[in-house]
Amino acid sequence: MKAPRNKTIDIPLEEGKVYLDRCVTLDSAAALPEILDKTICGDLFRVLPLLPGGFADLVIADPPYNLDKDFHGKKFKKSSEELYESYTDSWVRALLPVLKENASVYVCCDWESSSAIARVLQKYFHVRNRITWQREKGRGAQANWKNGMEDIWFATKSKEYTFNVDAVKLRRRVIAPYRENGVPKGWHESDEGRFRDTFPSNFWDDISIPYWSMAENTAHPTQKPEKLLAKLILASSNPGDMVFDPFLGSGSTAVTAQKLNRRYCGIEINPQYCIWAQKRLENALTDKSIQGFTDGVFWERNTSAIQKRS
């Protein structure tokens, strides 16, 4: 039995048929209406050739890292860097036909696989940046530094691409407010306190990993936070654009896209995770909140729009 405040979504496979039935499977080429706002249950290497060409404005990919990991019965085995790079190259090449000419691509990875991901992306895209985000959780290590960071590579198919910088500014507390002629310079004051809206950098220290009392949390072992996905989606797509995730997992990309008025499509091989994704999409119809993002503003970790000035 879960504690009363434990909101983790962990519906077992045998109880999730109603959600699994909302997913689609593909046995032949699909037209866009068949995959619009859908979770496709299947293997991405079999599914990608069946998708319509040039439909995706934005791709967010969170492939298995080069680690031994059990994804609820579907195990991914660590391999050599060369083999992992070859695996990455194979799915990236399969992905190319679904991209629009002005599409953007983000690929998540850890420090060990980051260089392999970069080499593959440089073959097919214009690599724009590497985002590093801080995980406030992580296992300690006796003979090494604790691994508290992950990378996200940002690339575009062409020199023309979407980037909405004003949509992803971070609101930071002003510790030492500076005034010029008595007027705040570069910051503003409100009932919530003194804040400055800053341009986003490629280091993010404001992300909270989903935990048991958060509505977005599932039993997926490597779930990404909705706040993290919101930054990518708002920056690199517009309302109504199609956001595509070939490694959908428990649905964070699709759920966040739906909350932000984008269309979505995702592929997930594990029926268990498809169920959790569909449950989250159902919840998002009535709850569009994103932890750490309020009224169009990204807040620092442990601050919010309701936090009053002392």
Solvent accessible surface area in square Angstrom, and as a share of the most:
residue,aa,sasa,rsa
1,M,241,1.08
2,K,96,0.41
3,A,57,0.44
4,P,141,0.89
5,R,161,0.59
6,N,38,0.19
7,K,112,0.47
8,T,18,0.10
9,I,16,0.08
10,D,60,0.31
11,I,37,0.19
12,P,46,0.29
13,L,84,0.42
14,E,143,0.64
15,E,123,0.55
16,G,0,0.00
17,K,138,0.58
18,V,89,0.51
19,Y,26,0.10
20,L,54,0.27
21,D,91,0.47
22,R,97,0.35
23,C,17,0.10
24,V,35,0.20
25,T,93,0.54
26,L,12,0.06
27,D,132,0.68
28,S,75,0.48
29,A,83,0.64
30,A,9,0.07
31,A,54,0.42
32,L,72,0.36
33,P,105,0.66
34,E,89,0.40
35,I,0,0.00
36,L,48,0.24
37,D,46,0.24
38,K,71,0.30
39,T,1,0.01
40,I,0,0.00
41,C,22,0.13
42,G,11,0.10
43,D,53,0.28
44,L,16,0.08
45,F,83,0.34
46,R,110,0.40
47,V,0,0.00
48,L,5,0.03
49,P,98,0.62
50,L,35,0.17
51,L,16,0.08
52,P,29,0.18
53,G,62,0.59
54,G,32,0.31
55,F,12,0.05
56,A,0,0.00
57,D,18,0.09
58,L,0,0.00
59,V,0,0.00
60,I,2,0.01
61,A,0,0.00
62,D,32,0.17
63,P,3,0.02
64,P,27,0.17
65,Y,30,0.11
66,N,14,0.07
67,L,61,0.30
68,D,92,0.48
69,K,70,0.30
70,D,71,0.37
71,F,30,0.12
72,H,88,0.39
73,G,62,0.59
74,K,86,0.36
75,K,146,0.62
76,F,43,0.18
77,K,141,0.60
78,K,104,0.44
79,S,42,0.27
80,S,52,0.34
81,E,76,0.34
82,E,128,0.57
83,L,114,0.57
84,Y,4,0.02
85,E,42,0.19
86,S,67,0.43
87,Y,54,0.21
88,T,1,0.00
89,D,18,0.09
90,S,34,0.22
91,W,2,0.01
92,V,1,0.00
93,R,125,0.45
94,A,31,0.24
95,L,1,0.01
96,L,44,0.22
97,P,89,0.56
98,V,2,0.01
99,L,5,0.02
100,K,76,0.32
101,E,122,0.55
102,N,68,0.35
103,A,0,0.00
104,S,1,0.01
105,V,1,0.00
106,Y,3,0.01
107,V,1,0.00
108,C,2,0.01
109,C,0,0.00
110,D,9,0.04
111,W,161,0.57
112,E,73,0.33
113,S,2,0.01
114,S,8,0.05
115,S,52,0.33
116,A,0,0.00
117,I,0,0.00
118,A,9,0.07
119,R,96,0.35
120,V,1,0.00
121,L,1,0.00
122,Q,113,0.50
123,K,128,0.54
124,Y,61,0.23
125,F,17,0.07
126,H,71,0.32
127,V,47,0.27
128,R,85,0.31
129,N,65,0.33
130,R,116,0.42
131,I,13,0.07
132,T,25,0.15
133,W,2,0.01
134,Q,59,0.26
135,R,65,0.24
136,E,68,0.31
137,K,87,0.37
138,G,31,0.30
139,R,225,0.82
140,G,66,0.64
141,A,53,0.41
142,Q,190,0.84
143,A,106,0.82
144,N,104,0.53
145,W,227,0.80
146,K,109,0.46
147,N,72,0.37
148,G,16,0.16
149,M,79,0.35
150,E,19,0.09
151,D,12,0.06
152,I,0,0.00
153,W,33,0.12
154,F,15,0.06
155,A,0,0.00
156,T,0,0.00
157,K,55,0.23
158,S,28,0.18
159,K,158,0.67
160,E,129,0.58
161,Y,79,0.30
162,T,29,0.17
163,F,94,0.39
164,N,48,0.25
165,V,45,0.26
166,D,107,0.56
167,A,36,0.28
168,V,8,0.05
169,K,51,0.21
170,L,12,0.06
171,R,49,0.18
172,R,79,0.29
173,R,114,0.42
174,V,16,0.09
175,I,155,0.79
176,A,85,0.66
177,P,47,0.29
178,Y,128,0.48
179,R,102,0.37
180,E,85,0.38
181,N,147,0.76
182,G,57,0.55
183,V,94,0.54
184,P,46,0.29
185,K,106,0.45
186,G,56,0.54
187,W,17,0.06
188,H,68,0.30
189,E,71,0.32
190,S,44,0.28
191,D,112,0.58
192,E,52,0.23
193,G,4,0.03
194,R,85,0.31
195,F,8,0.03
196,R,84,0.31
197,D,56,0.29
198,T,31,0.18
199,F,136,0.57
200,P,44,0.28
201,S,69,0.44
202,N,68,0.35
203,F,85,0.35
204,W,20,0.07
205,D,48,0.25
206,D,3,0.02
207,I,0,0.00
208,S,15,0.09
209,I,16,0.08
210,P,11,0.07
211,Y,90,0.34
212,W,114,0.40
213,S,21,0.14
214,M,19,0.09
215,A,60,0.46
216,E,17,0.07
217,N,17,0.09
218,T,7,0.04
219,A,39,0.30
220,H,24,0.11
221,P,59,0.37
222,T,49,0.28
223,Q,20,0.09
224,K,16,0.07
225,P,2,0.01
226,E,4,0.02
227,K,6,0.02
228,L,0,0.00
229,L,4,0.02
230,A,0,0.00
231,K,13,0.05
232,L,3,0.01
233,I,0,0.00
234,L,21,0.10
235,A,6,0.04
236,S,4,0.02
237,S,1,0.00
238,N,61,0.31
239,P,100,0.63
240,G,47,0.46
241,D,31,0.16
242,M,11,0.05
243,V,0,0.00
244,F,0,0.00
245,D,5,0.03
246,P,2,0.01
247,F,29,0.12
248,L,7,0.03
249,G,9,0.09
250,S,5,0.03
251,G,0,0.00
252,S,9,0.06
253,T,6,0.04
254,A,2,0.01
255,V,2,0.01
256,T,0,0.00
257,A,0,0.00
258,Q,30,0.13
259,K,24,0.10
260,L,19,0.09
261,N,103,0.53
262,R,17,0.06
263,R,97,0.35
264,Y,16,0.06
265,C,2,0.01
266,G,0,0.00
267,I,1,0.01
268,E,16,0.07
269,I,84,0.43
270,N,7,0.04
271,P,40,0.25
272,Q,24,0.11
273,Y,4,0.01
274,C,0,0.00
275,I,0,0.00
276,W,5,0.02
277,A,0,0.00
278,Q,18,0.08
279,K,52,0.22
280,R,7,0.02
281,L,9,0.04
282,E,57,0.25
283,N,56,0.29
284,A,1,0.01
285,L,122,0.61
286,T,129,0.75
287,D,64,0.33
288,K,105,0.45
289,S,74,0.48
290,I,8,0.04
291,Q,86,0.38
292,G,16,0.16
293,F,33,0.14
294,T,52,0.30
295,D,133,0.69
296,G,53,0.51
297,V,23,0.13
298,F,1,0.00
299,W,9,0.03
300,E,30,0.14
301,R,55,0.20
302,N,134,0.69
303,T,14,0.08
304,S,40,0.26
305,A,21,0.16
306,I,147,0.75
307,Q,75,0.33
308,K,132,0.56
309,R,123,0.45
310,S,153,0.99
